[in-house]
Amino acid sequence: MAWEAVDLADLDRDGRYKLLTGSVIPRPIAWVTTRMPDGRTNLAPYSQFIIISANPGLLGFSIGSRSAGDKDTLTHLKREGEMVINTTPESCAELIQETSREFGSDVSEIDKFGLETVASIKVRPPRLARSAIQFECRVDQLIQLGGSTLVVGHVLLMHIADGLRNKSNHIDHKLYRPLGRIGGRRYTRLSEIIDV
Ligand SMILES: Cc1cc2nc3c(=O)[nH]c(=O)nc-3n(C[C@H](O)[C@H](O)[C@H](O)COP(=O)(O)O)c2cc1C
């Protein structure tokens, strides 16, 4: 194999973004619900999403900057300190894409798309009814890194759809059917699972 050496410093921001997000694939997607100041619910997808720790359960995702200021999710997290990270079913690709559009800060994607929610137990933002696994989280840290903010969420409660978890805490991936992101408007499903 031969490789082309690329110094990211030689690229513009868009080029760096494309190379990084096109290479670190497939990415799971955090579909994040946060509480708006008037009590309605904001929803947006974030695929720069990782497990930070299992003890305690910490999940993280990174929010990039916007020229006009913070993205709405970050604004709400700074004020409320709570969110639900909803996992993304493969049947929702178009909806996930649509909920990433820059609507005004006063627009609730939940209301705009008529999405059904379920009340959370430990946090105020509700969960997405279409999501098979949801994590109620309290913000543990907001860490400014480069031009982005890493949101670290402490998982207070997990909700797992009936039938997905067995007695030894394995998730049935075939039933779960999560959607992953490749980049741009391209997504992937778990088409083949390989056991080694
Ligand atoms: C599948 C998907 C994943 C995304 N992942 C990220 C991400 O990890 N970080 C980010 O800053 N923006 C990401 N975006 C863009 C945000 O969803 C978009 O900026 C959105 O308008 C933010 O909404 P908000 O202002 O309500 O938080 C992603 C978009 C899509 C479609």
The ligand as an SDF file (V2000), in Angstrom:
LIG
                    3D

 31 33  0  0  0  0  0  0  0  0999 V2000
  -26.2730   13.3070   10.9350 C   0  0  0  0  0  0  0  0  0  0  0  0
  -25.7340   14.6510   11.3570 C   0  0  0  0  0  0  0  0  0  0  0  0
  -24.7220   14.7160   12.2980 C   0  0  0  0  0  0  0  0  0  0  0  0
  -24.2210   15.9690   12.7080 C   0  0  0  0  0  0  0  0  0  0  0  0
  -23.2250   15.9970   13.6260 N   0  0  0  0  0  0  0  0  0  0  0  0
  -22.7610   17.1790   14.0870 C   0  0  0  0  0  0  0  0  0  0  0  0
  -21.7380   17.2180   15.0900 C   0  0  0  0  0  0  0  0  0  0  0  0
  -21.2460   16.1970   15.5670 O   0  0  0  0  0  0  0  0  0  0  0  0
  -21.3290   18.4360   15.5200 N   0  0  0  0  0  0  0  0  0  0  0  0
  -21.8980   19.5980   15.0470 C   0  0  0  0  0  0  0  0  0  0  0  0
  -21.5220   20.6800   15.5020 O   0  0  0  0  0  0  0  0  0  0  0  0
  -22.8640   19.5880   14.1090 N   0  0  0  0  0  0  0  0  0  0  0  0
  -23.3210   18.4070   13.6430 C   0  0  0  0  0  0  0  0  0  0  0  0
  -24.3180   18.3720   12.7020 N   0  0  0  0  0  0  0  0  0  0  0  0
  -24.9680   19.6480   12.3200 C   0  0  0  0  0  0  0  0  0  0  0  0
  -26.0340   20.0570   13.3630 C   0  0  0  0  0  0  0  0  0  0  0  0
  -27.0330   19.0520   13.4790 O   0  0  0  0  0  0  0  0  0  0  0  0
  -26.6820   21.3790   12.8920 C   0  0  0  0  0  0  0  0  0  0  0  0
  -25.7130   22.4170   12.9870 O   0  0  0  0  0  0  0  0  0  0  0  0
  -27.9420   21.7400   13.6560 C   0  0  0  0  0  0  0  0  0  0  0  0
  -28.5730   22.8570   13.0390 O   0  0  0  0  0  0  0  0  0  0  0  0
  -27.6860   22.0850   15.1020 C   0  0  0  0  0  0  0  0  0  0  0  0
  -28.9290   22.2920   15.6940 O   0  0  0  0  0  0  0  0  0  0  0  0
  -29.1510   23.1440   17.0220 P   0  0  0  0  0  0  0  0  0  0  0  0
  -28.7520   24.5820   16.7050 O   0  0  0  0  0  0  0  0  0  0  0  0
  -30.6190   22.9860   17.2860 O   0  0  0  0  0  0  0  0  0  0  0  0
  -28.2900   22.5310   18.0920 O   0  0  0  0  0  0  0  0  0  0  0  0
  -24.7740   17.1500   12.1920 C   0  0  0  0  0  0  0  0  0  0  0  0
  -25.7770   17.0690   11.2080 C   0  0  0  0  0  0  0  0  0  0  0  0
  -26.2140   15.8370   10.7800 C   0  0  0  0  0  0  0  0  0  0  0  0
  -27.2740   15.7550    9.7180 C   0  0  0  0  0  0  0  0  0  0  0  0
  1  2  1  0
  2  3  1  0
  2 30  2  0
  3  4  2  0
  4  5  1  0
  4 28  1  0
  5  6  2  0
  6  7  1  0
  6 13  1  0
  7  8  2  0
  7  9  1  0
  9 10  1  0
 10 11  2  0
 10 12  1  0
 12 13  2  0
 13 14  1  0
 14 15  1  0
 14 28  1  0
 15 16  1  0
 16 17  1  0
 16 18  1  0
 18 19  1  0
 18 20  1  0
 20 21  1  0
 20 22  1  0
 22 23  1  0
 23 24  1  0
 24 25  2  0
 24 26  1  0
 24 27  1  0
 28 29  2  0
 29 30  1  0
 30 31  1  0
M  END
$$$$
